[in-house]
Amino acid sequence: MLARVHSGALVGIDAYPVEVEIDVYPGMPSITVVGLPDSAVKESTARVKSAIINSGYPFPARRITINLAPAGLKKEGAGFDLPIALGTLAALDLLPAEKLEDYLVVGEVSLDGAVKWVRGALSLAISARQQGFKGLILPEMNAREAAVVEGIDVFGVSSLLTATGFIMGRVPLQPRRLSSEEQPPDAGAYPIDFKEVRGQEYAKRAVEVAAAGGHNVLMIGPPGSGKTMISQRIPTILPEPVFEESIETTRIYSAAGLLGRNGAVMTVRPFRSPHHTVSDAGLIGGGIIPRPGEVSLAHNGVLFLDEFPEFKKNVLEVLRQPMEDGVVTISRSQMSVTFPARFMLVAAMNPCPCGYRGDPKHECKCGALAVQRYWSKISGPLLDRIDIHVEVPAVNWKDVTGKTEGEPSAPVQERVNRARRIQLERFRNAGIYSNAQMGARHLKRFCPLGQESLAVLEKAMDVLGLSARAYHRVLKIARTIADLEGSENVLTPHVTEAVQYRSLDRRYM
């Protein structure tokens, strides 16, 4: 007898429909899986056989053929275990096959019949809703994550017996409900705070501007000046993500298997800090079946690269396209996958190999050639894509030993949230969330300058030799500074401060 169960698989962070067809017919006992299965899918036959037997059902001594359609796309993972098990029971006439038509089914089964957690539940729920299914049957540990999607009933099952009982109407299951405002207990709580940073007011102001507008920032200073300390505290002042941003980020972490068991929608912006030995595939993403890399895991959050020039040059160069477009496209012979990668880049570096160039208290031992070679690791086009350049000098001894703490993160975050609310209202119908994402047409509309401001910017362009891209970035920063001050128009002081954040072009290059 032939049975059909609807399931789904991931390509990137998106789910696509898969039909699991099971045909049981007389012949030498064997199980064949077709439809480009990977090793985990092929091994599912052994898991499913044990799960069915240990759940108290008979397993037929017949030929079984399992087809995963569409046959031309590679199938991976253990998420097809549950639909294969239910389809096998339906093919044996132990389950009503017509009732399986209403549901999309996904889940891994263990040898004793327990149903285990799978990746990509949020994307699968979105796919099930788009295909018009009545409900989604998946592991109980994934139910909270999938329940974020409205318009589809989510049923979490803990075992194969629970799933079969629900299909036959013997085990009543209530759809899992989850409010979009529900947050994990520790959401927004951080063990660190900006008040622990003594001095460095200029750097903290630049970071506040960067957080308010989602701008990329590069900090240059000697060892021990507080670059890493400031960078690690940026998440404490980042604006709260809107619901759409939270869903985008959650889908990426769910597809990567990093959301965790019983996970819900992510309400805190991610902060990723890969080591400088990371490969280009680890940073951008890759693999035979592409998985998201660090730039995608930092989507709607921060990607922190400490010791910036120590990263391999080819690794840094692959950042250029996602920094400009906000997406990463990975092409393979059988597929092309696009991952979101709209992040705020925060980089930190020394001014020279020894770290003490320009420090009045330490002698720099680097020659001009060594300094040039050190800076040449960061190409001009990459540097051009970094909006804000901040010099972080050595900390004054009085600041370190003083009793006065710096400004806490809470009031800074409130100012940043206020500025972001202005931006969300401004770009309400534009599909963007911050000033850093503005295109040329947005700049023309939202960043008009008066004659005095234009004169200041024109002079800065001539003196610093800024490119057209840098000119646009100065306008974006000036718009963010105006938003922080609650100003409707971009004024000359805003442009002047924004220009100061491009001084690196003149001083070091």
C-alpha positions in Angstrom: 0.0 0.0 0.0 1.1 3.5 -0.7 1.0 6.4 1.8 2.1 10.0 1.6 3.2 12.4 4.4 4.0 16.1 4.0 7.2 17.3 5.5 9.8 20.0 4.9 13.6 20.6 4.6 15.9 23.6 4.9 17.9 25.3 2.2 19.8 28.1 4.0 17.3 29.5 6.4 14.2 28.9 4.2 12.1 25.7 4.3 10.7 24.1 1.2 8.1 21.3 1.0 9.0 17.7 0.8 6.6 14.8 0.1 7.6 11.6 1.9 6.1 8.7 -0.1 6.2 5.2 1.4 5.3 2.1 -0.6 5.1 -1.3 1.2 4.7 -4.4 -1.0 5.5 -8.1 -1.0 9.1 -9.2 -1.6 12.4 -9.8 0.1 12.6 -7.6 3.3 14.5 -4.5 2.5 14.2 -0.7 2.9 15.3 1.7 0.1 15.4 5.5 0.4 15.6 7.5 -2.8 15.5 11.2 -3.5 19.1 12.4 -2.9 19.2 11.5 0.9 22.4 12.2 2.9 23.8 9.7 5.4 21.6 10.9 8.3 18.5 10.3 6.1 19.6 6.9 5.0 20.3 5.9 8.6 16.7 6.9 9.5 15.5 3.5 8.4 17.2 1.8 11.3 16.0 4.4 13.8 12.4 4.2 12.4 12.3 0.4 12.5 13.4 0.3 16.1 11.1 3.1 17.1 8.0 1.4 15.5 8.8 -1.9 17.2 9.6 -0.4 20.6 6.3 1.6 20.4 4.4 -1.7 20.2 3.6 -1.7 16.4 4.5 -4.6 14.1 7.1 -4.0 11.5 6.5 -5.7 8.2 8.8 -8.3 6.7 8.3 -6.8 3.2 10.0 -4.5 0.7 9.7 -0.8 1.6 10.5 2.0 -0.8 10.7 5.6 0.6 10.8 8.5 -1.9 11.6 12.1 -0.9 10.2 14.4 -3.5 11.3 16.6 -5.2 14.0 14.1 -6.0 16.4 16.7 -7.4 17.2 18.5 -4.2 19.6 17.1 -1.5 17.9 16.1 1.7 19.8 16.2 5.0 19.2 15.8 8.7 17.2 13.5 10.9 13.9 15.5 10.6 12.4 13.0 8.2 12.3 10.2 10.9 8.8 11.1 12.2 7.1 11.5 8.8 8.7 8.2 7.6 7.5 6.4 10.7 3.9 7.8 10.4 3.9 7.1 6.6 5.0 3.5 7.2 2.2 2.9 9.7 -0.3 4.5 7.3 1.0 2.3 4.5 0.3 -0.7 6.8 -3.2 0.6 7.3 -2.5 1.2 11.0 -3.1 4.9 10.7 -5.8 6.8 8.7 -3.8 8.1 5.8 -6.4 10.8 4.9 -5.8 12.6 8.2 -2.1 12.9 7.6 -2.9 15.1 4.6 -3.9 18.0 6.9 -0.5 18.3 8.6 3.2 19.1 7.9 5.3 16.6 10.0 8.9 16.9 11.1 10.9 15.3 13.8 13.8 13.0 14.7 13.0 9.7 16.6 15.1 7.8 18.9 15.2 4.0 19.1 12.6 3.9 21.9 10.2 6.1 20.0 10.9 9.4 21.7 10.7 12.5 19.4 13.8 14.7 19.5 14.5 18.3 18.7 15.3 19.5 15.1 16.7 22.5 13.4 14.7 25.2 11.6 11.3 24.8 13.3 10.4 28.5 12.9 11.1 28.4 9.1 9.1 25.1 8.8 6.1 26.7 10.6 6.2 29.7 8.2 6.4 27.2 5.3 3.4 25.2 6.7 1.3 28.3 7.0 2.2 29.4 3.4 1.2 26.0 2.1 -2.2 26.2 3.8 -1.8 23.2 6.2 -4.2 22.8 9.1 -1.4 22.3 11.5 2.3 21.4 12.2 3.3 18.3 14.1 6.8 18.5 15.4 8.9 17.7 18.6 7.6 19.1 21.8 10.9 20.9 22.4 10.4 22.9 19.2 6.7 23.8 19.9 7.5 27.1 21.7 9.7 28.3 18.8 7.2 27.4 16.1 4.2 28.9 18.0 5.5 32.4 17.3 4.0 32.0 13.8 0.4 33.0 13.8 -2.2 31.4 11.5 -1.2 27.8 12.0 -1.8 25.3 14.8 1.4 23.9 16.3 1.2 20.5 18.0 4.2 19.3 20.0 4.6 15.6 20.4 7.1 13.8 22.8 6.9 10.3 21.3 5.8 8.3 18.3 2.9 6.9 20.3 1.7 10.5 21.1 1.8 11.4 17.4 -0.1 8.3 16.3 -2.6 8.7 19.2 -3.2 12.3 18.1 -3.7 11.3 14.4 -6.2 8.6 15.4 -8.0 11.0 17.8 -7.2 9.1 20.9 -4.7 11.6 22.4 -6.1 15.2 22.6 -3.5 17.8 22.0 -4.0 21.5 22.4 -2.2 23.8 19.9 0.7 25.6 21.5 0.1 29.3 22.0 2.8 31.9 22.5 2.4 35.6 22.7 4.8 37.6 20.5 5.7 39.7 23.5 6.8 36.7 25.6 10.4 36.9 26.5 12.9 34.6 28.1 13.6 35.4 31.8 17.1 36.8 31.1 16.2 38.9 28.0 18.0 42.2 28.1 20.1 41.4 31.2 23.8 41.8 31.0 26.5 41.2 33.6 28.5 44.2 32.3 27.8 47.9 32.0 29.2 51.0 30.4 29.7 52.6 33.8 32.7 50.4 34.3 34.5 52.2 31.5 36.5 55.1 33.0 37.3 58.0 30.7 37.3 57.6 26.9 34.3 59.9 26.6 35.0 60.6 22.9 35.1 56.9 22.1 31.9 56.3 24.1 30.2 59.1 22.2 31.2 57.6 18.9 29.9 54.2 19.9 26.6 55.7 21.0 26.2 57.4 17.6 27.1 54.0 15.9 24.5 52.1 18.0 21.9 54.7 17.3 22.2 54.5 13.5 23.6 50.9 13.1 26.9 52.3 11.7 30.2 50.4 11.4 33.0 51.6 13.6 36.7 51.1 13.8 38.6 51.8 17.0 42.4 52.5 16.9 44.5 52.7 20.0 47.4 51.3 22.0 47.1 48.1 24.1 45.1 48.5 27.3 43.3 51.6 26.1 39.9 50.0 26.5 38.9 49.2 22.9 37.8 45.6 23.7 36.1 46.7 26.9 34.0 49.3 25.1 33.2 46.9 22.3 32.0 44.2 24.6 29.5 46.6 26.2 28.0 47.8 23.0 25.1 45.2 23.3 24.1 46.9 26.6 23.2 50.1 24.6 21.8 48.6 21.4 18.2 49.5 20.6 15.6 46.9 21.3 14.8 44.9 18.1 11.4 45.2 16.5 9.4 42.0 16.2 10.4 41.5 12.5 14.1 41.8 13.3 13.7 39.2 16.1 12.0 36.8 13.7 14.8 37.2 11.1 17.5 36.6 13.7 15.7 33.6 15.3 15.3 31.9 11.9 19.0 32.1 11.3 19.9 30.7 14.7 17.2 28.0 14.4 18.5 26.9 11.0 22.1 26.8 12.4 21.0 24.7 15.4 22.0 27.3 17.9 18.7 28.4 19.2 18.6 25.6 21.8 15.9 23.4 23.2 12.6 25.0 24.2 13.9 28.2 22.5 11.6 31.1 21.6 12.0 34.2 19.6 15.3 36.0 20.2 14.7 39.3 21.9 18.3 40.3 22.3 20.5 41.4 19.5 23.4 39.0 18.8 27.0 39.8 19.5 29.5 37.6 17.6 33.3 37.8 18.2 35.2 35.3 16.1 38.9 34.7 16.6 41.3 36.1 14.0 42.1 32.6 12.8 38.6 32.2 11.4 38.4 31.0 7.8 36.5 32.8 5.1 34.0 30.0 5.1 33.6 30.3 8.9 33.0 34.0 8.5 30.8 34.1 5.5 29.3 30.6 5.7 29.7 27.5 3.5 29.8 23.8 3.4 28.5 21.2 0.9 25.0 22.2 2.0 25.7 25.8 3.0 25.3 26.9 6.6 25.3 30.4 8.0 28.6 31.9 9.0 29.5 34.6 11.6 28.3 37.5 9.5 24.8 35.9 9.3 24.8 34.9 13.0 25.5 38.6 13.7 22.4 39.7 11.6 20.6 42.6 13.3 23.4 42.7 15.9 27.2 43.2 16.2 30.1 41.5 14.6 33.2 42.3 16.7 36.6 41.7 15.1 39.4 42.3 17.6 43.0 42.7 16.4 41.5 43.6 13.0 44.7 43.5 10.9 45.6 40.0 12.3 42.7 38.5 10.2 43.8 37.0 6.9 43.5 39.6 4.1 41.3 37.3 2.0 39.0 36.8 5.0 38.6 40.5 5.5 38.0 41.1 1.8 34.9 38.8 1.8 33.3 41.3 4.2 32.9 43.9 1.5 29.9 42.5 -0.3 27.7 41.8 2.8 28.7 45.1 4.4 27.3 46.8 1.3 24.3 44.6 0.4 23.3 43.1 3.7 23.2 39.6 2.3 25.6 36.7 1.5 25.0 34.5 -1.5 26.8 31.1 -1.5 26.7 29.2 -4.7 27.2 25.5 -5.1 26.9 23.2 -8.1 23.4 22.1 -7.1 22.1 25.2 -5.3 22.6 28.8 -4.5 21.7 30.0 -1.0 21.3 33.5 0.3 21.7 34.3 4.0 20.8 37.7 5.6 23.9 39.5 6.8 22.9 43.0 7.9 25.2 43.6 10.9 27.0 46.4 12.7 30.8 45.9 12.3 32.9 46.8 15.3 36.6 46.4 14.7 39.5 47.2 17.0 43.2 47.5 16.2 46.6 48.9 17.3 48.0 51.9 15.3 51.1 49.8 14.5 52.6 46.3 15.1 54.0 47.1 18.5 50.9 49.1 19.4 52.5 52.4 20.6 52.7 54.6 17.6 51.7 58.1 18.7 51.7 57.2 22.4 53.6 59.9 24.3 54.6 57.5 27.2 55.9 54.6 25.1 58.4 54.5 22.3 57.3 53.0 19.1 59.8 50.5 17.7 58.2 50.0 14.3 59.8 51.3 11.2 57.8 53.1 8.5 57.8 50.0 6.3 56.5 47.8 9.1 53.7 50.3 9.8 52.8 50.5 6.1 52.8 46.7 5.8 50.6 46.5 8.9 48.0 48.9 7.5 48.1 47.5 4.0 46.2 44.4 5.4 43.1 46.6 5.5 42.2 47.6 1.9 41.0 51.0 1.0 37.6 49.7 -0.2 37.0 47.9 3.1 38.1 50.9 5.1 35.8 53.1 3.0 32.8 50.9 4.2 33.5 51.6 7.8 31.5 54.7 8.8 33.2 55.8 12.0 36.9 55.8 12.8 37.7 56.4 16.5 41.1 57.0 18.1 41.2 55.6 21.6 44.2 57.0 23.5 45.8 55.4 26.5 43.7 55.8 29.7 44.7 58.6 32.1 45.8 57.2 35.4 43.4 59.6 37.3 40.5 58.1 35.3 41.5 54.6 36.2 41.9 55.3 40.0 39.1 57.8 40.3 36.0 57.1 42.3 33.6 58.5 39.7 32.0 55.9 37.5 31.1 56.5 33.9 27.5 56.9 32.6 25.6 53.7 33.0 24.3 51.8 29.9 20.6 52.4 30.7 20.4 56.1 30.0 22.6 55.7 26.9 20.3 52.9 25.6 17.3 55.1 26.2 18.8 57.8 24.0 19.6 55.2 21.4 16.1 53.8 21.6 14.6 57.3 21.1 16.7 57.9 18.0 15.8 54.5 16.6 12.1 55.1 17.1 12.5 58.3 15.0 14.2 56.2 12.3 11.5 53.5 12.4 8.8 56.1 11.9 10.8 57.7 9.1 11.4 54.5 7.2 8.0 52.9 8.1 7.2 52.0 4.5 10.7 51.7 3.2 11.6 48.2 4.6 14.7 49.4 6.5 15.3 49.9 10.2 18.2 52.3 10.6 20.1 55.2 9.0 23.0 53.0 8.1 20.7 51.1 5.7 19.7 54.2 3.7 20.2 54.3 0.0 21.0 57.2 -2.3 17.3 58.0 -2.8 16.8 58.1 1.0 19.7 60.4 1.5 18.3 62.9 -1.0 15.0 62.8 0.8 15.9 62.7 4.4 19.3 64.4 4.6 18.9 67.9 2.9 21.7 70.3 3.8 21.8 74.1 4.1 24.4 76.2 2.3 26.6 76.4 5.4 26.5 72.7 6.0 27.2 72.0 2.3 30.3 74.3 2.4 31.7 72.5 5.4 31.2 69.1 3.8 32.7 70.3 0.5 35.8 71.5 2.3 36.1 68.2 4.2 35.8 66.2 0.9 38.7 68.2 -0.6 41.0 68.1 2.5 40.4 64.4 3.3 40.0 63.2 -0.2 36.9 61.3 0.6 35.2 59.1 -1.9 31.5 59.3 -2.9 30.8 56.3 -0.6 32.5 58.1 2.3 30.4 61.3 1.5 27.2 59.3 1.8 28.4 57.8 5.0 29.1 61.2 6.5 25.6 62.2 5.6 24.2 59.1 7.3 26.2 59.7 10.5 25.1 63.4 10.5 21.5 62.2 10.2 22.0 59.9 13.2 23.5 62.7 15.3 20.5 64.9 14.5 18.2 62.1 15.6 20.0 61.7 18.9 19.4 65.4 19.5 15.8 65.3 18.3 16.5 67.6 15.4 14.3 67.4 12.3 17.0 68.9 10.1 20.7 68.0 9.7 22.5 71.1 10.9 26.2 72.3 10.6 27.2 71.0 14.0 25.9 67.6 13.1 27.9 67.6 9.8 31.1 68.8 11.6 30.9 66.0 14.2 30.3 63.4 11.5 33.3 64.6 9.5 35.5 64.2 12.6 34.8 60.4 12.4 36.5 60.2 9.0 39.9 61.6 10.1 41.6 58.2 9.7 41.9 58.7 6.0 44.1 61.7 6.5 46.2 60.6 9.5 47.2 57.1 8.7 46.8 56.4 5.0 
